[in-house]
Amino acid sequence: MVRRANFPTALFTVCLVVSSLFGCGSGSFVPGVGRPLDSARLDALVAAAARARAVSPQLIAAVIAAESHGDPSAVSRAGAQGIMQLMPATSLQYGVVNPFDPVQNIDGGARYLHDLLRRYRGNIPLAVAAYNAGPGAVDAARGIPDFAETRAYVARVIAAMPAQ
């Protein structure tokens, strides 16, 4: 017996997938193109998220530089998505419906950084390490985990931030 898909349900699923890829706030962005966002637009989105989430715009910009070099279509080998390379579970936790929409992704990443900074009492290196390796790894190590990738990531993000 051949089972046929319910056409309205299948159409709805296709529409949902397409709308999640192209999102409302993404303008002419097409996932997979691999181009950085225009610097003026990126700066404006970072500034807005920084104000809304009480996170340094320099920190957000440094994370973006380390994660995707400003490419909203970036996808890592581990499955992190978008300009701030949010894992699907993190996107879900912070209400990011379309991780390839720079507006949603930057806001979700800024909210995540805010929560990590609160968790680690404003300690930027620990928050950045947790952004990369996860809070569980930072908590287990009682500091920056001894992972070469995480240590290099923290150094790269901190170096990209202007002296305060």
Secondary structure, DSSP 4 states (H G I P E B T S, - for coil): -PPPP-HHHHHHHHHHHHHHHH-GGGTT--TT---PPPHHHHHHHHHHHHHHHT--HHHHHHHHHHHTTT-TT-B-TT--BTTTTB-HHHHHHTT-S-TTSHHHHHHHHHHHHHHHHHHTTT-HHHHHHHHHH-HHHHHHHTSS-S-HHHHHHHHHHHHHSPP-
